[in-house]
Every structure is written in structure tokens, then in C-alpha cells.
Amino acid sequence: MEVEVKLRLKHSTAHHQVITLLSPFHLKTLHQHNLFFDTPTSSLSSQRTVLRLRFLDKDTRCIVSLKSKPTLINGVSRVEEDEEELDPVLAKDCVQNPLNLFDLDSRVVKRVKEEFGVESEMGLVCLGGFENVREVYEWKGLKLEVDETKYEFGISYEVECESEDPEGVKRLLEEFLNENGIEYEYSEKSKFAVFRAGKLP
């Protein structure tokens, strides 16, 4: 179970304020390209499950992940997540030919078949996706991730922090944002849900 605090920054100015204030604590920048897959009849979505390929470092790395049963309440996200690294060359081929995912030696893809009943004869399609620039910080003992997510229909900004004490982390982040006059609100939708809705929150 992945538990994260997710706070949506209201505009680019708020995003700029946050990354400027956190700059002394910066660890790394990640360029992520996220692509999603499902059957033509939405077999995974109907079971509240998401299959994603995430390409990193100019497509030199790829991570396949399966996320199930998400909840997002008062800025705290909980989701069952399983992920593993894939050969990026083979993964790239799967973007063009999604059914080739079933031929990969992957624990995660095996779960798609065995637990969620998705077989190759049902078909598999790439739904598309979005780019994400993630700035990672080590701040007050926390690993903060500040995202700039670029959809075809606009850009959104978010602060995320994975923690076993989400309420404590949320208080700390809210104090930081309020003290610096940074406009934010609790995230109400996952990035995938925003992508599927086709409009910004």
C-alpha cells in the first residue's frame, strides 16, 4: 500500500515559489513519460486498476506499475502498487504493439493476466499519457516530490510526499505553504484521473 500526501499548487507562480524555497534541499530532477494501457472494453479501469509504463532518463529506463483500488481523501492518497523495471527497448516496442506486453517476463504483467483476467485475445491498447518533470528534495527528513505535469490540455502542479504518517506530513507541508503565502488545495484526482477526464481540476 502506497500512502502519499498530495497537495495541488494552484498555478505556475505557486510552483515557482515552492521550487525556489526548496532549492537548497534539491536532490535530483526526473523527466518522466507516463503511458497507460487497457483493453478496448476498459477491463482494468472497470476494476479500478491502472497499468502504466514510465520511461525515465531519456528512455534509458522503464518501470511497469500496476495500481489498484485508489482512494484520495483530504489530500491523502492510498493505492495498492506493484512495480518492476523492464528492458526499455522491449518496453518501447510495447508502446507500438501493446499486445507484446504479454510476451514479457514480468511479474506485474503476469498479475494483469492472472488476477484481473486480461488475456491477449481481449486486446490491449495504449491510451496515451503525459510528461512529468519531478523535482526531488530532502527536506526536514522527508522526501518531497514537486511535479510539473504536462497534459495535452494544460499543465498542473503538485507536491507529493510518501509517508506512513500522512497527517503529520500534511500539517508540516501546510504550515510551510501557508507561512510563505503559497496558494494550494488538496488534490482531488490522481494524475491518471485528470488525464482521463481531459481537463484540469
Summary of the structure (lengths in Angstrom):
residues: 201
radius of gyration: 17.4
end to end distance: 25.2
largest distance: 55.4
contacts: 600
relative contact order: 0.24
helix: 32%
strand: 45%
